[in-house]
């Protein structure tokens, strides 16, 4: 674990083990679309030390970043900001999936999602618990907390969270202010109308250009 990860864990969690609640691993989430080639490009060009992901679900994209960084010899601390409570669709679909006997996004137990426990297990099973720090908070709360408690600012913020119009714009605006000067803001799911609208609305508000790579987007600060 790098100095950034150590500081964040010490300030926010003290001596507590943030992976103590890990449950059974679960790699069934089908919607991690982050491109490995794009991650290789970003890490290769920018050599980031601090990567913040907003919206992590079961950890697929964070683990991809961790694996690429390890392969490229880049010491990288990753913080995953997510309340681990799912989105609107996941709640709306849960009971239909139960009745159909299908894999469930939320995996409710006694009325509470088990996303966080499965995220922790996936990260531990992959051996990256020293690289990836989970912060169970909404995107805006989590980024504001990190900015307040640490002197470090992220080199990259990857946003893949709310997907709701206007909420995404607020997240992007918060992430932009949080980024280090010269940092990179990026995300996924540009085919979602709400995401596409807010990405271009945000870029226009800060006078930045949007680079599109497949279904992903990048905005340099």
N, C-alpha and C positions, 0 to 999 in steps of 0.2 A: 504494500500500500504506500502511495506517495504521500508527501507532506500535506497536500490539499485534503485528501481523504482522511488522513489522521486528524487534522484540525477540525474538520466538519464533524466527524464522529465524536471527538472529545467534547466539543462545545455543545452539540445537540443531545448526545446520548450518554455522556460520561463514560462509565465503565460497562454499560449494558451491552449485551450481545444482541445486535440487531437481527441476527439470523436464528435466534433461539426458538422462534415460533414456526420454523419451517415445517411444512406438512409434506405429504407425498408429492413427488414431482409430477408435472403435467405439461406435456408439449403439444397439446391438442389445439391450441389457438391457431386458426388458419389465416389470420390477416396481418402478418408481419411482412410488409412489402419493401422494407429498406433494402436497397441494392448494395450488394457486397462490393461491386465495382466502384460505386460512388463513394462508399466508406473508404476504400483503398485510396481513391484519389484525394479525398479530403485529408486523411491522415498523412498520406505521402507528401502532399503539398504544404500542409500547415503545421505538422508535428505538434498537435495539441497536447497539453498536459491536463486539461480540465474540460470535461464534456458533460453537459447537463441534458438529460432527456426528460421531456415533459410528456407523460403518457406512456406507460411501460407495459401495462397488462401483465402477461406472464414472463416477460423478460427477453423475448426473442430478439428484438432489435438491439438491446443493450449487450446481450451476449455476442451478437454478431460483431459489434464494434469492439468488444473486448478481445475477441479472437483475432480480428484483423490487426489491432494494435499490438498484440503479443507477437504475431507473425512478423510484423514490420519492425519490431524492436522499439516500439514507442511506449514509454512509461506513461500511462494514462489513468487518471482517476475519473470515474463515471459516477454521477449522482442521478438516481432515478426518482423523479418527482411524480407521484401518482397517489390519489387517495385509495386506490385499489378497490373501488366500489362499483366499477362499470359505468356504462353510459346509458342513455335513454333506451336504446334498442335492446340492450342486454337485459334490462329489467322487464321490458315489455314481452320479450321472447321466453323468459325463464320457464314459466309453467307449461307453455306449449311444448318446450323441449323435454321437460320432465315427463309429460304424458306420452310423448313419442319415444321415450327411452334414448334420447340422443345426448351427445356431449353438450354440457352447459357452460356458458361463459362465466356466470356468477358462481355457480356451484354452491348455492345457498345451503347453509347449515344453521338451523335455529334462527332463520330469518336474516342471517348475515352472510355477505359474500366471503368466499375463501380464496379470492384472487391473490391477496398478499401472501398467504401461506404457501401457495403453489409457486408464486414468483420466487420466494426465498429458496424453496427446494430446488427449483430449476437452476438458480445461480450457484447454489452449493454443489449440486451434482456436477456442474460444469467446472467447478474449481475456481470460480472468480469472485468468491465472497470477499476477498481482500482488495478487489478492484472496484466493485460495484457497491455503492451505498444507497439503500432505499430511504426515501423521505416520504412518509405517508401523509401527503397533503395535496390540496388542489394545486394546479399549476401556478396560479398567481400568488397564493399564500406561500408555496414552497420556494419560488424564486425570490420573493421578498425576504423570506427568512434567511436564505443563503446569502443574499446581499448584505443583510444586517449583521450576521454573525461571523462572516469571513472577510478577510482582506483580499481574497482572490476573486477574480471574475472569470467566467468561463470563456474558453476559446471558441467553443461551439455550443449552441443550444439547438437541440433537435426537438421539434414540437409535433406531437402525434397524439393529441388528447381529445379535446371536447368535440371538435367537428361541428359545433353549433355556430350559426352566424352571429356576429357581434362578440360572442364569447371568445372565439378564435382571434378576432382583432385585438381584444384586450390582452390576451395571452401573448400575442406577437409584440405588442407595444411594450409590455412588461419585460419580455425577453430581450428586446432591443436595448432598453435602458440598462439591463443587467450585464449584457455582453461586454467583454473587453474591447477597447478600441481596435479596429482591424479584425474583429471576430466575425464568425459566420453563423447566420440564422438559417435553419433548413427544416424541411418537413416533408410530409407525405400526403397522399390522397387528394391530389389536385383535381381529380375528377369529381369530388364532392362539390356541388354548387356553393355550399356555405363556405367551405375552405377556400375554394378558388376566389370567391368574391372578397373574402377578408384578406387573403394574401395580397391581392393586387391593390385593394383599398389601403392596406398598411404600407406597402411599398411606395404608393403614391404619396402617402402622408409624410414619409421621411425622405422622399426624393431618391429612392434606390431602385435599381434594376432587378428584376426577377429572372433568374436563370432556371430553365425548365429542363429536367433530365428524366425522360419518361413520365412517370406520375409523381415525381418528386421535384422539389423546388429549393432554390438557394438564394439568399440575399446577403451580400457582404456589407459589413458596416464600415 
